[in-house]
Amino acid sequence: MKKIISLKNLTATLKTLRKKKKVVFTNGCFDIIHAGHVRYLSRAKSLGDILVVGLNSDSSVREIKGEKRPIVPEKERAEVMAALSFVDYVIIFKETTPVKLISAIKPDVLVKGADWAASAIAGADVVKKHGGKIRRITLVKGRSTTNIIKRILELHREKVG
């Protein structure tokens, strides 16, 4: 089974699977995978049967995070994401929000980190309209790609300085 998938193939696959399975969707940049990501994605998977991860493309990460990001190119981020046993499908999207994907997939559960206000979760209205649920997952404190980058830069400055 190919985990990194196009929207056309994903919607066709889910059409069959969703008759008996609950589809969970989450999204993000997932630039440098860390324990916080792993715990978050594992928890997201526990909310259903099939976990679909929308992965921001390199261009959308740059729009969201700035010109110096992502650190890891989209194809490599997708490969790492697909290697996680609890991730069933990975789909790369170019927009800054996954609303188009969510509208096409119509997940039963839409998951975001608890750092997102419920009112700010892109696609929540679409999911609710189709009878789905929105779940916010508490993040691991202090674990973020931004913090990892800051720590690397601090160590580099100490070594050079």
N, CA, C and O of each residue as an XYZ file, in Angstrom:
644
protein
N       0.852     -1.188      0.000
C       0.000      0.000      0.000
C       0.888      1.238      0.000
O       1.791      1.378      0.825
N       0.615      2.109     -0.923
C       1.368      3.358     -1.015
C       0.732      4.379     -0.082
O      -0.446      4.707     -0.225
N       1.507      4.881      0.869
C       0.976      5.821      1.863
C       0.964      7.262      1.375
O       0.054      8.016      1.719
N       1.958      7.663      0.578
C       1.996      9.031      0.048
C       1.145      9.013     -1.213
O       1.457      8.315     -2.177
N       0.072      9.787     -1.193
C      -1.003      9.568     -2.156
C      -1.540     10.893     -2.712
O      -1.451     11.930     -2.056
N      -2.086     10.846     -3.903
C      -2.711     12.025     -4.503
C      -4.134     12.165     -3.961
O      -4.698     11.209     -3.429
N      -4.700     13.345     -4.096
C      -6.061     13.575     -3.625
C      -7.053     12.678     -4.365
O      -7.973     12.135     -3.753
N      -6.876     12.523     -5.655
C      -7.776     11.676     -6.456
C      -7.753     10.229     -5.942
O      -8.804      9.621     -5.740
N      -6.558      9.691     -5.734
C      -6.444      8.313     -5.246
C      -6.930      8.177     -3.808
O      -7.533      7.168     -3.441
N      -6.667      9.193     -3.001
C      -7.113      9.150     -1.606
C      -8.636      9.139     -1.514
O      -9.202      8.324     -0.786
N      -9.301     10.026     -2.238
C     -10.773     10.074     -2.158
C     -11.379      8.768     -2.668
O     -12.373      8.294     -2.117
N     -10.801      8.190     -3.700
C     -11.299      6.903     -4.215
C     -11.111      5.797     -3.176
O     -12.009      4.984     -2.961
N      -9.941      5.769     -2.533
C      -9.644      4.765     -1.509
C     -10.570      4.916     -0.309
O     -11.111      3.932      0.195
N     -10.749      6.154      0.144
C     -11.584      6.394      1.326
C     -13.047      6.097      1.068
O     -13.777      5.724      1.986
N     -13.479      6.257     -0.166
C     -14.875      5.981     -0.518
C     -15.248      4.551     -0.119
O     -16.338      4.306      0.397
N     -14.350      3.634     -0.358
C     -14.571      2.228     -0.009
C     -14.377      1.982      1.484
O     -15.206      1.336      2.125
N     -13.279      2.500      2.035
C     -12.929      2.232      3.427
C     -13.891      2.842      4.439
O     -14.165      2.241      5.478
N     -14.403      4.032      4.139
C     -15.173      4.757      5.152
C     -16.522      4.120      5.465
O     -17.186      4.527      6.418
N     -16.932      3.146      4.695
C     -18.195      2.454      4.992
C     -18.119      1.747      6.345
O     -19.121      1.619      7.048
N     -16.910      1.289      6.699
C     -16.734      0.559      7.959
C     -15.707      1.187      8.886
O     -15.522      0.718     10.009
N     -15.042      2.229      8.442
C     -13.940      2.801      9.214
C     -14.136      4.296      9.429
O     -14.721      4.989      8.597
N     -13.632      4.779     10.571
C     -13.694      6.200     10.903
C     -12.405      6.878     10.431
O     -11.302      6.463     10.788
N     -12.569      7.932      9.618
C     -11.430      8.657      9.047
C     -11.085      9.870      9.915
O     -11.946     10.693     10.226
N      -9.806      9.963     10.300
C      -9.283     11.075     11.087
C      -8.320     11.850     10.191
O      -7.518     11.260      9.468
N      -8.409     13.166     10.249
C      -7.518     14.014      9.457
C      -6.833     15.019     10.365
O      -7.457     15.598     11.255
N      -5.550     15.219     10.132
C      -4.817     16.314     10.748
C      -3.838     16.834      9.727
O      -3.613     16.210      8.690
N      -3.257     17.976     10.023
C      -2.323     18.561      9.071
C      -1.254     19.364      9.797
O      -1.381     19.692     10.977
N      -0.205     19.665      9.058
C       0.846     20.492      9.606
C       2.065     20.514      8.720
O       2.107     19.869      7.672
N       3.062     21.270      9.156
C       4.336     21.374      8.427
C       5.214     20.165      8.736
O       5.869     19.630      7.841
N       5.231     19.734      9.984
C       6.024     18.587     10.436
C       7.437     18.656      9.857
O       7.907     17.723      9.206
N       8.097     19.780     10.110
C       9.393     20.064      9.498
C      10.496     19.179     10.053
O      11.135     18.453      9.291
N      10.737     19.218     11.341
C      11.710     18.320     11.969
C      10.898     17.467     12.947
O      10.462     17.947     13.994
N      10.705     16.213     12.594
C       9.855     15.330     13.407
C      10.515     15.118     14.771
O      11.705     14.819     14.865
N       9.708     15.280     15.828
C      10.199     15.114     17.195
C       9.141     14.371     18.018
O       8.057     14.062     17.523
N       9.473     14.094     19.268
C       8.580     13.314     20.142
C       7.200     13.953     20.270
O       6.199     13.240     20.347
N       7.132     15.261     20.292
C       5.833     15.933     20.367
C       4.955     15.583     19.176
O       3.758     15.343     19.332
N       5.552     15.554     17.979
C       4.802     15.167     16.785
C       4.328     13.718     16.889
O       3.170     13.412     16.605
N       5.222     12.843     17.294
C       4.901     11.416     17.376
C       3.747     11.183     18.356
O       2.811     10.446     18.043
N       3.804     11.795     19.520
C       2.740     11.633     20.522
C       1.423     12.206     20.009
O       0.363     11.611     20.205
N       1.492     13.359     19.354
C       0.299     14.004     18.793
C      -0.350     13.109     17.732
O      -1.561     12.888     17.759
N       0.449     12.599     16.808
C      -0.083     11.774     15.724
C      -0.612     10.440     16.237
O      -1.617      9.935     15.737
N       0.059      9.870     17.230
C      -0.414      8.627     17.836
C      -1.783      8.835     18.485
O      -2.686      8.012     18.338
N      -1.916      9.936     19.194
C      -3.199     10.278     19.842
C      -4.277     10.530     18.784
O      -5.419     10.102     18.953
N      -3.925     11.217     17.700
C      -4.883     11.463     16.620
C      -5.384     10.138     16.046
O      -6.582      9.975     15.816
N      -4.484      9.207     15.816
C      -4.866      7.889     15.272
C      -5.837      7.173     16.210
O      -6.737      6.468     15.753
N      -5.656      7.352     17.511
C      -6.517      6.662     18.489
C      -7.973      7.145     18.423
O      -8.859      6.523     19.010
N      -8.217      8.237     17.720
C      -9.576      8.785     17.618
C     -10.372      8.186     16.461
O     -11.525      8.557     16.239
N      -9.762      7.269     15.730
C     -10.462      6.638     14.610
C      -9.699      5.442     14.095
O      -8.875      4.859     14.800
N      -9.982      5.081     12.850
C      -9.368      3.895     12.250
C      -8.304      4.220     11.214
O      -7.303      3.512     11.098
N      -8.521      5.286     10.466
C      -7.612      5.674      9.386
C      -7.121      7.093      9.664
O      -7.929      8.011      9.807
N      -5.804      7.278      9.740
C      -5.240      8.607      9.952
C      -4.642      9.126      8.650
O      -3.710      8.549      8.091
N      -5.213     10.236      8.189
C      -4.715     10.928      7.007
C      -4.009     12.196      7.491
O      -4.580     12.988      8.240
N      -2.761     12.377      7.054
C      -2.001     13.560      7.425
C      -1.818     14.433      6.190
O      -1.230     14.011      5.194
N      -2.336     15.670      6.273
C      -2.095     16.667      5.242
C      -0.783     17.358      5.568
O      -0.630     17.924      6.650
N       0.153     17.315      4.650
C       1.488     17.864      4.863
C       1.668     19.109      4.004
O       1.540     19.058      2.780
N       1.966     20.232      4.662
C       2.189     21.473      3.918
C       3.375     21.309      2.955
O       4.417     20.768      3.324
N       3.197     21.780      1.726
C       4.274     21.768      0.741
C       5.365     22.750      1.176
O       5.156     23.562      2.077
N       6.511     22.669      0.537
C       7.601     23.595      0.849
C       7.159     25.044      0.662
O       7.468     25.899      1.493
N       6.438     25.326     -0.424
C       6.012     26.706     -0.687
C       5.038     27.203      0.376
O       5.111     28.363      0.782
N       4.131     26.348      0.829
C       3.187     26.798      1.866
C       3.871     26.943      3.224
O       3.494     27.813      4.009
N       4.871     26.108      3.515
C       5.631     26.265      4.760
C       6.345     27.613      4.754
O       6.355     28.318      5.763
N       6.948     27.973      3.608
C       7.626     29.275      3.510
C       6.650     30.426      3.757
O       6.990     31.408      4.416
N       5.436     30.293      3.221
C       4.425     31.329      3.444
C       4.061     31.452      4.924
O       3.878     32.557      5.433
N       3.959     30.328      5.600
C       3.532     30.306      7.002
C       4.684     30.628      7.959
O       4.522     31.422      8.885
N       5.841     30.012      7.733
C       6.948     30.065      8.696
C       8.082     31.018      8.306
O       8.929     31.345      9.137
N       8.101     31.462      7.053
C       9.161     32.359      6.610
C      10.108     31.699      5.622
O      10.096     30.480      5.450
N      10.924     32.514      4.978
C      11.803     32.067      3.886
C      12.830     31.005      4.266
O      13.282     30.256      3.400
N      13.208     30.922      5.542
C      14.244     29.964      5.946
C      13.689     28.575      6.241
O      14.444     27.660      6.568
N      12.411     28.419      6.130
C      11.772     27.134      6.395
C      11.122     26.645      5.096
O      10.790     27.472      4.247
N      10.932     25.372      4.912
C      11.253     24.309      5.858
C      12.748     23.971      5.853
O      13.483     24.325      4.931
N      13.165     23.286      6.895
C      14.528     22.776      6.989
C      14.627     21.505      6.129
O      15.600     21.310      5.402
N      13.613     20.659      6.226
C      13.573     19.380      5.511
C      12.607     19.512      4.330
O      11.473     19.951      4.521
N      13.029     19.141      3.104
C      12.158     19.241      1.926
C      10.915     18.348      2.036
O      10.927     17.325      2.721
N       9.848     18.759      1.348
C       8.546     18.084      1.454
C       8.592     16.592      1.161
O       7.937     15.815      1.856
N       9.338     16.175      0.164
C       9.379     14.740     -0.166
C       9.980     13.930      0.973
O       9.529     12.821      1.259
N      11.001     14.486      1.625
C      11.617     13.798      2.763
C      10.697     13.832      3.976
O      10.600     12.843      4.703
N      10.017     14.963      4.206
C       9.068     15.037      5.324
C       7.950     14.026      5.118
O       7.519     13.372      6.068
N       7.477     13.894      3.877
C       6.410     12.925      3.565
C       6.896     11.494      3.787
O       6.155     10.653      4.296
N       8.132     11.224      3.406
C       8.704      9.885      3.582
C       8.788      9.514      5.059
O       8.425      8.404      5.450
N       9.269     10.448      5.873
C       9.368     10.202      7.316
C       7.967      9.998      7.908
O       7.749      9.076      8.694
N       7.036     10.850      7.531
C       5.664     10.754      8.033
C       5.053      9.402      7.658
O       4.413      8.756      8.488
N       5.250      8.979      6.417
C       4.692      7.705      5.944
C       5.317      6.509      6.654
O       4.705      5.442      6.719
N       6.519      6.671      7.184
C       7.189      5.575      7.885
C       6.595      5.315      9.268
O       6.819      4.252      9.848
N       5.842      6.276      9.798
C       5.222      6.092     11.114
C       4.072      5.084     10.995
O       3.194      5.231     10.145
N       4.090      4.077     11.842
C       3.120      2.981     11.723
C       1.676      3.429     11.873
O       0.785      2.818     11.283
N       1.419      4.472     12.642
C       0.041      4.890     12.877
C      -0.476      5.879     11.844
O      -1.638      6.278     11.908
N       0.361      6.283     10.895
C      -0.075      7.156      9.800
C      -0.442      6.264      8.618
O       0.378      5.478      8.143
N      -1.681      6.394      8.148
C      -2.141      5.557      7.044
C      -1.913      6.192      5.676
O      -1.550      5.503      4.723
N      -2.125      7.498      5.576
C      -1.947      8.196      4.302
C      -1.352      9.578      4.551
O      -1.646     10.232      5.551
N      -0.506     10.003      3.610
C       0.092     11.337      3.642
C      -0.226     11.997      2.309
O      -0.035     11.409      1.245
N      -0.709     13.219      2.386
C      -1.000     13.970      1.177
C      -0.407     15.364      1.312
O      -0.663     16.067      2.289
N       0.384     15.755      0.328
C       1.022     17.072      0.337
C       0.056     18.073     -0.293
O      -0.541     17.805     -1.336
N      -0.089     19.236      0.361
C      -0.965     20.268     -0.205
C      -0.239     21.607     -0.271
O       0.594     21.918      0.580
N      -0.565     22.387     -1.286
C       0.153     23.636     -1.564
C      -0.459     24.874     -0.905
O       0.217     25.894     -0.774
N      -1.699     24.804     -0.500
C      -2.372     25.947      0.107
C      -1.871     26.139      1.545
O      -1.281     25.229      2.127
N      -2.110     27.325      2.109
C      -1.680     27.562      3.490
C      -2.622     26.928      4.499
O      -2.241     26.727      5.652
N      -3.843     26.609      4.089
C      -4.773     25.871      4.957
C      -5.275     24.643      4.197
O      -5.272     24.633      2.966
N      -5.701     23.617      4.919
C      -6.146     22.386      4.274
C      -7.650     22.350      3.954
O      -8.218     21.269      3.795
N      -8.284     23.496      3.861
C      -9.745     23.521      3.658
C     -10.156     22.740      2.406
O     -11.134     21.993      2.434
N      -9.420     22.908      1.326
C      -9.736     22.194      0.075
C      -9.672     20.677      0.295
O     -10.549     19.938     -0.151
N      -8.627     20.231      0.985
C      -8.473     18.799      1.289
C      -9.608     18.293      2.171
O     -10.211     17.253      1.904
N      -9.881     19.045      3.215
C     -10.929     18.653      4.169
C     -12.283     18.563      3.458
O     -13.067     17.651      3.718
N     -12.547     19.503      2.570
C     -13.804     19.497      1.813
C     -13.914     18.265      0.928
O     -15.004     17.719      0.760
N     -12.794     17.822      0.359
C     -12.791     16.645     -0.507
C     -12.844     15.343      0.294
O     -13.522     14.393     -0.097
N     -12.125     15.307      1.411
C     -12.010     14.080      2.211
C     -13.215     13.875      3.128
O     -13.655     12.745      3.339
N     -13.746     14.972      3.671
C     -14.860     14.923      4.631
C     -14.567     13.936      5.774
O     -15.273     12.941      5.937
N     -13.525     14.220      6.558
C     -13.172     13.292      7.647
C     -14.248     13.246      8.725
O     -15.018     14.189      8.906
N     -14.277     12.129      9.428
C     -15.199     11.971     10.555
C     -14.702     12.760     11.755
O     -15.489     13.245     12.568
N     -13.358     12.883     11.852
C     -12.739     13.622     12.954
C     -11.628     14.504     12.378
O     -10.771     14.037     11.627
N     -11.661     15.776     12.741
C     -10.611     16.726     12.381
C      -9.837     17.041     13.652
O     -10.422     17.456     14.653
N      -8.524     16.845     13.615
C      -7.686     17.016     14.805
C      -6.694     18.151     14.596
O      -6.068     18.267     13.543
N      -6.563     18.988     15.626
C      -5.532     20.031     15.671
C      -4.985     20.085     17.090
O      -5.574     19.532     18.019
N      -3.864     20.752     17.241
C      -3.280     20.928     18.556
C      -4.128     21.873     19.385
O      -4.810     22.746     18.849
N      -4.078     21.690     20.704
C      -4.863     22.526     21.622
C      -4.396     23.979     21.610
O      -5.059     24.849     22.176
N      -3.258     24.246     20.967
C      -2.807     25.636     20.837
C      -3.658     26.408     19.827
O      -3.563     27.633     19.748
N      -4.480     25.710     19.064
C      -5.404     26.341     18.125
C      -6.744     26.569     18.812
O      -7.311     25.655     19.410
N      -7.238     27.785     18.720
C      -8.588     28.070     19.222
C      -9.569     27.328     18.332
O      -9.376     27.260     17.118
N     -10.612     26.777     18.918
C     -11.602     26.021     18.141
C     -12.128     26.841     16.964
O     -12.363     26.303     15.882
N     -12.310     28.126     17.176
C     -12.850     29.004     16.127
C     -11.851     29.256     14.995
O     -12.238     29.736     13.929
N     -10.571     28.939     15.213
C      -9.534     29.207     14.216
C      -9.123     27.964     13.426
O      -8.229     28.041     12.583
N      -9.752     26.840     13.681
C      -9.370     25.599     13.007
C      -9.962     25.577     11.600
O     -11.178     25.512     11.418
N      -9.073     25.632     10.613
C      -9.490     25.638      9.211
C     -10.233     24.350      8.873
O      -9.752     23.254      9.164
N     -11.390     24.482      8.268
C     -12.171     23.330      7.838
C     -13.127     22.787      8.879
O     -13.885     21.860      8.593
N     -13.109     23.343     10.080
C     -13.993     22.848     11.144
C     -15.452     22.941     10.732
O     -16.240     22.036     11.007
N     -15.810     24.030     10.077
C     -17.199     24.208      9.638
C     -17.611     23.130      8.640
O     -18.743     22.650      8.683
N     -16.718     22.750      7.753
C     -16.990     21.714      6.751
C     -17.226     20.374      7.442
O     -18.170     19.655      7.116
N     -16.367     20.049      8.392
C     -16.469     18.767      9.105
C     -17.769     18.706      9.898
O     -18.482     17.703      9.851
N     -18.075     19.763     10.615
C     -19.311     19.799     11.418
C     -20.543     19.684     10.526
O     -21.515     19.020     10.887
N     -20.501     20.326      9.372
C     -21.628     20.290      8.433
C     -21.931     18.861      7.975
O     -23.081     18.531      7.683
N     -20.910     18.025      7.913
C     -21.077     16.631      7.498
C     -21.215     15.681      8.687
O     -21.104     14.464      8.536
N     -21.459     16.249      9.873
C     -21.680     15.418     11.058
C     -20.417     14.942     11.755
O     -20.485     14.088     12.639
N     -19.264     15.481     11.369
C     -18.000     15.079     11.981
C     -17.720     15.839     13.263
O     -18.469     16.730     13.663
N     -16.623     15.461     13.894
C     -16.236     16.068     15.177
C     -14.875     16.744     15.056
O     -14.038     16.366     14.237
N     -14.684     17.751     15.894
C     -13.402     18.452     15.994
C     -12.781     18.071     17.330
O     -13.445     18.138     18.364
N     -11.523     17.674     17.319
C     -10.815     17.322     18.544
C      -9.514     18.114     18.606
O      -8.786     18.226     17.621
N      -9.244     18.656     19.784
C      -8.002     19.391     20.030
C      -7.162     18.564     20.994
O      -7.648     18.128     22.038
N      -5.908     18.352     20.638
C      -5.011     17.512     21.429
C      -3.965     18.387     22.115
O      -3.341     19.240     21.485
N      -3.786     18.162     23.411
C      -2.779     18.887     24.179
C      -1.393     18.530     23.648
O      -1.066     17.357     23.466
N      -0.597     19.546     23.407
C       0.752     19.336     22.877
C       1.743     19.087     24.003
O       1.489     19.433     25.157
N       2.870     18.487     23.656
C       3.935     18.236     24.623
C       4.648     19.561     24.860
O       5.187     20.164     23.932
N       4.646     20.000     26.103
C       5.210     21.298     26.463
C       6.701     21.382     26.101
O       7.488     20.485     26.403
N       7.048     22.477     25.452
C       8.442     22.733     25.115
C       8.973     22.002     23.900
O      10.130     22.186     23.525
N       8.148     21.177     23.280
C       8.592     20.417     22.113
C       8.040     21.075     20.851
O       6.834     21.054     20.607
N       8.930     21.657     20.054
C       8.521     22.246     18.783
C       9.733     22.318     17.874
O      10.871     22.347     18.343
N       9.488     22.345     16.587
C      10.576     22.486     15.623
C      11.298     23.808     15.858
O      12.526     23.864     15.793
N      10.548     24.869     16.130
C      11.147     26.182     16.385
C      12.114     26.113     17.560
O      13.207     26.675     17.494
N      11.726     25.433     18.631
C      12.615     25.293     19.796
C      13.863     24.471     19.464
O      14.952     24.770     19.954
N      13.708     23.452     18.645
C      14.861     22.635     18.234
C      15.837     23.489     17.429
O      17.046     23.428     17.650
N      15.318     24.280     16.502
C      16.169     25.153     15.691
C      16.891     26.162     16.583
O      18.087     26.397     16.412
N      16.168     26.759     17.534
C      16.795     27.721     18.460
C      17.922     27.065     19.239
O      18.989     27.657     19.404
N      17.698     25.850     19.719
C      18.716     25.142     20.502
C      19.948     24.833     19.657
O      21.073     24.973     20.137
N      19.759     24.421     18.430
C      20.886     24.148     17.528
C      21.689     25.426     17.299
O      22.919     25.409     17.337
N      20.994     26.519     17.064
C      21.675     27.803     16.845
C      22.444     28.239     18.091
O      23.557     28.754     17.983
N      21.855     28.036     19.281
C      22.547     28.372     20.536
C      23.836     27.544     20.668
O      24.893     28.080     21.001
N      23.735     26.252     20.409
C      24.907     25.393     20.514
C      25.977     25.795     19.510
O      27.170     25.774     19.815
N      25.545     26.158     18.321
C      26.480     26.595     17.289
C      27.193     27.887     17.718
O      28.406     28.019     17.557
N      26.432     28.822     18.258
C      27.020     30.102     18.723
C      28.038     29.844     19.842
O      29.105     30.458     19.872
N      27.700     28.931     20.760
C      28.613     28.607     21.860
C      29.926     28.025     21.327
O      31.014     28.354     21.797
N      29.783     27.155     20.334
C      30.959     26.485     19.766
C      31.827     27.482     18.985
O      33.054     27.455     19.084
N      31.183     28.355     18.215
C      31.899     29.318     17.385
C      32.398     30.488     18.224
O      33.500     30.993     18.008
N      31.571     30.916     19.188
C      31.868     32.105     19.987
C      32.824     31.822     21.060
O      33.179     32.720     21.823
